[in-house]
Amino acid sequence: MKKLSLKPKQLLPDGTRKPVEGYAKYTNLAFQMLAIIGIGIFAGVKIDQWLILKFPVFTVIFSILSVAGAIYSAIKDFLRK
């Protein structure tokens, strides 16, 4: 039975990582944050439309909560890696 070996992370000769890995990690983080904030705002707008409110209360609340959630997710990701 053959053992499957995982490839080690690609390192440059001086022992540092390739710059592309860093760009990919932060690009992924940015898209993840945009998705969280976008979904929160979309949900707030739809709830406000459904309830027919004069002031967009749920849009404001969900916007703040989604930004806080995106920041929490980013910090958690930074601490993990």
N, C-alpha and C positions, 0 to 999 in steps of 0.2 A: 504494500500500500504506500503510495507516494504521499509525502507530507507537503502541504501547501505552505509556501513561505510568503510572508508579507514583505513587500519591498520596503526598505528603509526610506525615510524621507530623503528626497533629493537634496544633497548638500553641495555647495561649491567647495573647491579645494581648500579654502581657508576655514571651512567648518560652518559657514553661514548658510541660511536657506536661500533658495532662489527668490528674487524679488517678485516673480509672478505669483507665488503662493500668498504673499502679503496682500497684493492687489486683489486677488480673488477672494481672500477672506474678508477684506473690508468692503468690497463690492457686494458680496453676499449679505453682509451686515446692513449695508445701506438699503438694499432692496427689501430685506426683512423688515426694517423699521418703516419704510414707506408703505409696505403692505399692511402692517399693524395700524398705522395712523389712518391710511385710506379706508380700511374696513370700519374703523371706529367712527370716522366722519360720515361715511355712507350710512351706517346704521342710525346715527343721530338724525341725519336729514330725513331718512325714511320714517322714523318714529314721529318727528315733528310734522311731516306731511300727513301722516295717518291721523294724528290727533288734532290737526288744523290749529296750531298754536300761533299767536301773533309774534311772540318772541321765541327764537329757536333755542329753547332751554336744553333739550336733549342733544342738540348739535354741540353746544358749548360743553356740556358735561362729558359726552363721549369723546370730544376732541381732547380735553384735558386728560381724561383717563387713558386714552390710547397713546398719547405722548408719554405719559408716565409709564405705561406698559412697555413701550418701545425702548425707553431709557433703561428700564429694569432688565429687559431682555438683552440689551447691549452690554450692560455691566456684567450680567451673569455669564455672557459669552466671553468677555474679556478675562474674567477671573478663572474660567474653566480652561482657557488656553493659555 
